[in-house]
């Protein structure tokens, strides 16, 4: 069948521990064994670190890092039994480079990179589970547009982006995404 016929939408509040822990069992009930987990959710609550509230820190860490940990923990159990599976974490270039005004976001994305390395060491060779992270550069999106509204900041970001432009999330050619 087509992807549309095989796709199941399971909304989840990634800040809600119980909802996150129920997501993998719900997915398996809807589709059968879970072969691939792509952890790609992200929120931002940007501010200078000295002005960053505890709530803004907690919200971003909960969704961008802790939910990923919980989903991986739930998904990897079946993958270990089958000695097969794929875990893909979508992190960000700012997890490596940092980005002014995004201490919580960069910490979460750097944490995902560290967690990915740890998981790969534990499970790739001994259990046949492939673990990778993708760290794309900046895309034009609701998340990044306010961040890049300042011309000076935008030029700084673009100077660190090899193609010198933002990636575009639309699939103009029927399926490809321009990674910038």
C-alpha positions in Angstrom: 0.0 0.0 0.0 0.9 3.7 -0.1 2.6 5.5 2.7 -0.7 7.3 3.4 -2.4 3.9 4.0 0.4 2.8 6.3 0.8 6.0 8.3 -0.7 6.4 11.7 -0.9 9.8 13.4 -0.5 9.5 17.2 -0.6 13.0 18.8 1.5 13.3 22.0 2.4 16.0 24.4 6.1 15.4 24.7 6.3 17.4 27.9 3.9 14.9 29.5 5.9 11.9 30.9 3.0 9.5 30.9 1.9 10.4 27.4 5.5 9.9 26.1 5.9 6.6 27.8 2.6 5.4 26.3 3.5 6.5 22.8 5.7 3.5 21.7 3.2 0.9 22.9 0.4 2.9 21.1 2.5 2.9 17.9 3.2 -0.8 18.2 -0.5 -1.5 18.8 -1.4 0.5 15.7 1.4 -0.7 13.3 3.1 -3.7 14.8 6.8 -3.9 15.7 8.6 -0.6 15.7 11.6 -0.8 13.4 12.6 2.9 13.2 12.4 5.8 15.7 13.0 9.3 14.4 13.2 11.7 17.3 12.7 15.1 15.7 10.5 17.2 17.9 11.8 20.6 19.1 10.6 23.7 20.7 12.5 26.9 21.6 12.1 29.4 24.4 15.0 31.7 23.5 16.5 34.3 25.8 19.9 35.4 27.1 21.0 32.9 29.7 20.9 35.4 32.6 17.2 36.2 31.7 16.2 32.6 31.0 13.4 31.5 33.3 13.5 28.1 35.0 10.2 27.3 33.1 11.8 28.1 29.7 14.8 25.9 30.5 12.6 23.0 31.8 10.2 23.2 28.8 12.9 23.0 26.2 14.9 20.2 28.0 11.7 18.2 28.6 10.6 18.2 24.9 13.9 18.3 23.1 16.0 16.0 25.3 14.0 14.1 28.0 11.2 13.0 25.6 13.8 11.7 23.2 15.4 9.7 26.1 12.0 8.2 27.1 11.1 7.3 23.5 14.4 5.7 22.9 14.2 3.8 26.2 10.8 2.4 25.2 11.6 1.7 21.6 14.9 0.0 22.1 13.5 -2.8 24.2 11.8 -4.5 21.2 14.8 -3.6 19.0 17.1 -5.4 21.4 15.0 -8.6 21.4 14.9 -8.6 17.6 18.5 -7.5 17.3 17.5 -5.0 14.7 16.3 -1.4 14.6 17.2 2.1 13.7 17.2 5.2 16.0 17.7 8.6 14.3 17.9 11.7 16.4 17.4 15.0 14.6 19.6 17.4 16.5 21.0 20.7 15.3 24.3 22.3 14.3 23.9 24.6 17.3 24.4 21.6 19.5 28.0 21.7 18.3 28.5 25.4 17.6 26.3 27.1 20.2 24.1 30.0 19.4 23.7 33.2 21.4 20.4 33.4 23.2 19.7 29.7 22.9 21.4 28.2 26.0 18.5 25.8 26.7 18.1 24.7 23.1 21.8 24.2 22.4 22.2 22.3 25.6 19.3 20.0 24.7 20.7 19.4 21.2 24.2 18.8 22.5 22.7 16.4 24.9 21.1 14.5 22.1 24.4 14.2 20.4 26.0 12.8 23.5 23.2 10.4 24.1 23.4 9.2 20.4 27.1 8.5 20.8 26.4 6.5 24.0 23.6 4.5 22.5 25.7 3.7 19.4 28.5 2.4 21.6 26.1 0.3 23.7 23.8 -1.1 21.0 25.2 -0.8 17.4 27.7 -3.6 17.4 26.4 -6.0 20.1 22.7 -5.7 19.2 22.5 -4.7 15.6 20.7 -1.5 16.3 21.9 1.4 14.1 22.0 4.7 16.0 22.6 8.0 14.2 22.1 11.7 14.6 21.5 14.3 12.0 22.6 17.9 12.8 21.1 20.1 10.0 22.0 23.7 9.8 19.3 26.5 9.9 16.1 26.1 8.0 13.6 28.8 7.3 10.8 27.9 9.8 8.5 29.2 12.5 11.2 28.1 15.0 14.1 30.0 13.3 12.4 33.0 11.6 12.2 35.1 14.8 15.7 34.1 15.7 17.0 35.3 12.3 15.0 38.5 12.1 18.0 40.5 13.1 20.1 41.2 10.0 23.5 41.0 11.9 22.6 37.7 13.6 21.3 36.3 10.3 24.6 37.2 8.6 26.6 35.5 11.4 24.5 32.3 11.0 24.8 32.3 7.2 28.6 32.9 7.4 28.8 29.5 9.3 26.5 27.7 6.8 28.5 26.2 3.9 26.0 27.1 1.2 25.6 30.6 2.7 21.8 30.3 2.7 19.0 28.8 4.8 17.6 25.4 4.0 14.1 25.3 2.7 11.6 22.8 4.3 9.3 22.6 1.3 9.5 19.7 -1.1 9.6 21.7 -4.3 10.5 18.7 -6.6 7.9 16.3 -5.2 9.9 14.8 -2.4 13.4 16.2 -1.9 14.1 18.6 1.0 16.8 21.2 0.4 19.2 20.8 3.4 20.9 24.1 2.7 
